[in-house]
C-alpha cells in the first residue's frame, strides 16, 4: 500500500469513527438525563460510561 493510499484509508476510518461518535452522542445525552432523574449518581454514570463529570454537568445544565 502506498503512502497516499494509507493516508486515504486512515482519513476514511476517521470519518467513519466521527459519524459513529455523533450518532452515539444523540442517544447519550437523553440516557444520562434519564439515569440521573432515576437516582443514579453522577459518579455511577461516570464509572459506567467513562463520561467526564464535567461533561455530565454540561449534559444536565441548560445552555446559557
N, C-alpha and C positions, 0 to 999 in steps of 0.2 A: 504494500500500500504506500502510495506517495505521501509526502508531507501535506500536500494540498487536499488529497482525499481524506487523510486522517483529520485534518482541520475541519472539513465539511461534515464528517461523521460526528465529531465532537460537538460542533455547533448544532447539528440536528438533535443530538442527545440532550443538550442543554435546553433547547426549545421545548422538547417533549417533557422534560422534567418540570420546566416552568409552567406548562399547561396543566400538568397533574397537580402541581402545588396550588395553582389558582383554583382549580376545581375543588380541591380539598378545603381550601380556606372558606369557600362558600358554605360548606357544611360545618366547619369548625366553630365559628362564632355562635350560631344558634345552639349548638350542642353544649358549649361551655356555659352559656347563659342558663340553659335548662338544668344543667348539672348543679350550678351554684344555687339556683332557685329551689332545687330539691334538697338542699342542705349539704351537698358535697363541698368540702372546704377548698379554698384556693390551693392549699398545699397538696391536697389529694389530686386535684386536677393537674397540678404541675408534675407530680410524681408519675401519674398515669400517662401523661402525654408528652412530658418534657417541654411543654409550652412555658415560656418565661413568665414569672409572676407579674412583671410589668406589662407584658402583653395581655395577660388575663385581665389586669386592671383596665387596659385600653379597650378590651372587648366589652366589658360591662359598663364602663363610663360613657355617658352620652357625649358626642362630639361638641366642642365649644362653638 
